[in-house]
Amino acid sequence: MKIFVPIKRAIDYSVKIRVKADGTGVDQANVKMSMNPFDEIAVEEAVRLKEAGKASEILVASIGPAKAQDVIRTAMAVGADRGILVQTDAPTDIGGVEPLAVAKILKAIIDAEKPELVIMGKQSIDDDSNQTGQMLAALLGWGQATFASKVELDGSAVKVTREVDGGLETLSLKLPAIVTTDLRLNEPRYAALPNIMKAKQKPMDTKTPEDYGVSITPRLSVVKVSEPPKRTGGGKVASVDELIDKLKNEAKVI
């Protein structure tokens, strides 16, 4: 079985985001970038399935600038076998390559590579769209299971446990299928130095959106990006009656 894992290069989760002075987007100058955390979980799950003898090959792909090779090499160091970089200088976060365009590119890769299972992060932490996996499943006509907290392969089917408002829901999908990962699926491993060196020798192809016949021209325009208002300090009340009065007359929540 071949598993396909799309991954994204995003601003590192530990970085404090800064909005550009003109409000056109997020400032990425001299900012640490890394693999989207949900995609790290997807890569880890694919590697575990391969280690368990359930898969024979793991293919990863990323859409972004030439520097996105870094996240592909990271995935290879963890255990992926091959990589594809779909290179574009267009922004890949807010106002850049939109989820539908990403899904169309991923579909073209899948049509060429014929994987039996796609595991991907449920969303990226830069635009938080949570749309690509669902759009990709619709374009392919494949079954999908989102927000997976457990994945089990059983012959020609995949059983996915997902968290819902009422508890846990278990779905059984016929392969091929799309699975999007949640935070509680696993704990991604760190790449060992020898594996980082070996990853440099693994094959990686470079393509463009045009190679797949996909236009990445945005259909939406970003009017303005702004930071949320700063939270003001709290206050103390002397009694329950005073608290209720403030909730009624100032906060107007009751």
C-alpha distance (Angstrom), angle and dihedral (degrees) to the residues before:
residue distance angle dihedral
M1 . . .
K2 3.79 . .
I3 3.80 118.4 .
F4 3.79 121.1 -158.6
V5 3.81 119.6 -154.7
P6 3.82 119.6 -174.1
I7 3.81 111.9 -155.5
K8 3.79 134.9 -173.1
R9 3.79 136.0 -148.6
A10 3.80 109.0 -133.5
I11 3.78 140.1 160.2
D12 3.79 108.2 -72.3
Y13 3.80 113.2 -95.6
S14 3.82 91.6 -124.5
V15 3.83 94.1 58.3
K16 3.79 120.1 100.0
I17 3.79 105.8 -124.2
R18 3.81 119.0 -124.6
V19 3.79 123.7 -161.7
K20 3.81 118.1 -138.7
A21 3.79 114.9 -103.6
D22 3.81 91.7 -117.1
G23 3.83 92.4 51.3
T24 3.81 94.2 -121.9
G25 3.78 96.2 123.8
V26 3.79 147.6 -52.1
D27 3.80 119.8 -40.4
Q28 3.82 108.8 -116.7
A29 3.81 97.6 171.2
N30 3.82 111.5 129.7
V31 3.81 90.4 -10.4
K32 3.79 123.0 144.2
M33 3.80 111.7 -109.7
S34 3.79 128.2 -163.8
M35 3.79 142.8 156.4
N36 3.78 115.0 -60.0
P37 3.86 105.6 -98.0
F38 3.81 94.5 -127.8
D39 3.81 88.9 52.8
E40 3.81 90.3 51.6
I41 3.80 87.1 58.3
A42 3.82 90.7 49.3
V43 3.82 91.6 51.8
E44 3.80 91.3 47.8
E45 3.81 91.9 51.3
A46 3.80 91.8 49.8
V47 3.81 90.9 50.0
R48 3.81 91.1 49.7
L49 3.78 90.6 52.0
K50 3.80 89.8 50.6
E51 3.80 91.9 48.1
A52 3.81 88.5 51.7
G53 3.80 89.8 55.9
K54 3.81 93.8 -109.8
A55 3.81 95.7 115.0
S56 3.79 135.3 35.7
E57 3.82 102.0 -164.1
I58 3.79 138.5 23.7
L59 3.80 119.4 -157.0
V60 3.81 120.6 -170.1
A61 3.80 128.2 -169.3
S62 3.78 134.8 -174.7
I63 3.80 133.1 -170.6
G64 3.79 115.3 -145.9
P65 3.80 146.6 71.5
A66 3.80 125.3 -29.9
K67 3.81 88.8 -90.8
A68 3.81 88.3 66.9
Q69 3.81 85.6 81.2
D70 3.80 84.6 84.8
V71 3.81 94.5 68.5
I72 3.81 91.1 44.6
R73 3.81 90.5 52.9
T74 3.80 89.1 47.5
A75 3.80 90.4 54.2
M76 3.79 89.5 48.3
A77 3.80 90.4 50.9
V78 3.80 88.9 54.9
G79 3.80 92.8 50.6
A80 3.83 113.7 -73.1
D81 3.81 114.7 135.0
R82 3.81 104.9 -151.9
G83 3.77 138.9 12.5
I84 3.79 140.3 -154.7
L85 3.79 123.0 -160.0
V86 3.80 114.2 -160.9
Q87 3.77 96.5 -160.5
T88 3.79 122.0 -148.6
D89 3.78 133.7 150.4
A90 3.81 91.6 -147.4
P91 3.81 114.8 111.4
T92 3.79 112.0 -94.1
D93 3.80 96.9 -158.7
I94 3.81 130.8 56.1
G95 3.79 111.5 -2.0
G96 3.80 94.2 2.3
V97 3.80 132.2 89.4
E98 3.79 103.2 -1.8
P99 3.83 125.3 -138.8
L100 3.81 93.4 -107.9
A101 3.81 91.9 54.8
V102 3.80 89.8 47.1
A103 3.81 90.6 50.3
K104 3.81 91.4 50.3
I105 3.80 91.8 51.4
L106 3.80 91.4 47.5
K107 3.82 90.0 49.6
A108 3.80 90.1 53.8
I109 3.81 90.1 51.1
I110 3.80 90.7 48.8
D111 3.80 91.8 48.9
A112 3.81 88.6 54.8
E113 3.81 99.2 40.0
K114 3.85 100.5 36.6
P115 3.83 99.9 -147.9
E116 3.81 117.8 -177.9
L117 3.81 95.2 -145.2
V118 3.80 134.4 30.7
I119 3.81 117.6 -160.7
M120 3.80 116.4 -175.6
G121 3.78 140.7 157.9
K122 3.79 114.3 -87.8
Q123 3.82 90.2 -125.6
S124 3.78 143.4 -17.3
I125 3.77 120.0 -106.2
D126 3.81 94.7 -130.1
D127 3.81 102.9 60.8
D128 3.86 98.6 9.2
S129 3.80 90.2 -151.0
N130 3.84 97.2 148.1
Q131 3.81 89.7 -163.5
T132 3.80 110.5 103.5
G133 3.80 98.2 79.3
Q134 3.78 93.2 49.1
M135 3.81 92.9 45.5
L136 3.80 91.1 48.5
A137 3.81 91.7 51.8
A138 3.81 90.1 50.4
L139 3.82 93.1 49.0
L140 3.81 91.5 49.3
G141 3.80 96.6 39.1
W142 3.82 89.4 -128.7
G143 3.78 129.4 142.5
Q144 3.79 116.3 -101.7
A145 3.78 139.1 -158.9
T146 3.80 117.1 -168.1
F147 3.83 132.2 -159.6
A148 3.80 93.8 19.1
S149 3.81 117.6 -165.3
K150 3.83 93.8 174.7
V151 3.81 132.3 22.6
E152 3.82 125.8 -168.0
L153 3.80 126.1 177.7
D154 3.79 115.6 -147.1
G155 3.79 113.6 177.4
S156 3.80 108.7 -72.7
A157 3.80 93.9 -4.0
V158 3.79 138.7 65.9
K159 3.80 122.2 -145.3
V160 3.78 114.4 -151.3
T161 3.78 128.1 -170.5
R162 3.77 113.4 -156.8
E163 3.78 134.4 -178.3
V164 3.80 117.0 -115.7
D165 3.79 132.7 172.2
G166 3.80 92.6 -92.2
G167 3.81 96.8 46.9
L168 3.80 128.3 -85.7
E169 3.79 129.1 -8.2
T170 3.81 124.1 -165.3
L171 3.79 121.0 -154.1
S172 3.80 129.6 -173.3
L173 3.81 115.2 -152.1
K174 3.77 130.1 -172.3
L175 3.77 113.3 -126.6
P176 2.98 133.7 -76.6
A177 3.79 93.6 57.7
I178 3.81 145.3 147.5
V179 3.82 121.3 -120.4
T180 3.80 123.5 -175.1
T181 3.79 118.0 -160.4
D182 3.78 132.6 -129.1
L183 3.81 127.2 -155.8
R184 3.80 95.8 -99.6
L185 3.81 96.4 56.5
N186 3.82 94.6 92.6
E187 3.80 147.0 -37.0
P188 3.83 110.9 -98.6
R189 3.79 115.8 -128.7
Y190 3.78 126.7 -128.4
A191 3.79 117.7 -110.6
A192 3.80 112.8 -111.0
L193 3.81 117.5 -129.8
P194 3.84 94.7 -115.1
N195 3.80 89.5 52.5
I196 3.81 90.8 48.7
M197 3.80 88.7 56.3
K198 3.81 92.2 46.2
A199 3.80 90.6 50.2
K200 3.80 89.9 65.2
Q201 3.81 88.7 67.0
K202 3.80 96.5 49.7
P203 3.83 116.6 104.0
M204 3.79 120.1 -97.2
D205 3.81 124.5 177.4
T206 3.79 123.3 -153.9
K207 3.79 118.5 -144.1
T208 3.80 137.7 162.5
P209 3.82 130.6 -134.1
E210 3.80 87.3 -108.8
D211 3.82 90.0 60.3
Y212 3.80 87.0 63.5
G213 3.80 94.3 42.2
V214 3.81 93.4 -115.0
S215 3.79 125.8 138.2
I216 3.80 114.3 -145.6
T217 3.81 94.7 -168.6
P218 3.83 105.3 137.6
R219 3.78 118.5 -110.3
L220 3.78 91.9 -164.1
S221 3.78 130.6 54.8
V222 3.79 125.2 -145.8
V223 3.79 109.9 -130.8
K224 3.78 97.2 -170.6
V225 3.79 142.0 -19.5
S226 3.79 117.0 -149.1
E227 3.77 138.1 167.4
P228 3.81 118.9 -107.5
P229 3.81 115.0 -100.7
K230 3.77 114.3 -85.9
R231 3.76 115.0 -103.8
T232 3.77 115.8 -112.0
G233 3.77 123.8 -135.1
G234 3.77 120.7 -86.8
G235 3.77 127.7 -117.6
K236 3.76 139.8 -142.5
V237 3.78 128.6 -121.4
A238 3.78 127.5 -154.7
S239 3.79 98.2 -141.8
V240 3.79 145.7 9.3
D241 3.81 90.0 -106.0
E242 3.80 90.8 57.3
L243 3.82 90.4 48.6
I244 3.81 91.7 52.1
D245 3.79 90.4 47.5
K246 3.82 91.5 53.7
L247 3.79 92.4 46.9
K248 3.80 90.3 51.8
N249 3.79 102.4 40.1
E250 3.82 105.7 25.6
A251 3.79 107.3 26.2
K252 3.82 92.8 27.2
V253 3.78 91.8 -152.9
I254 3.80 96.5 130.2
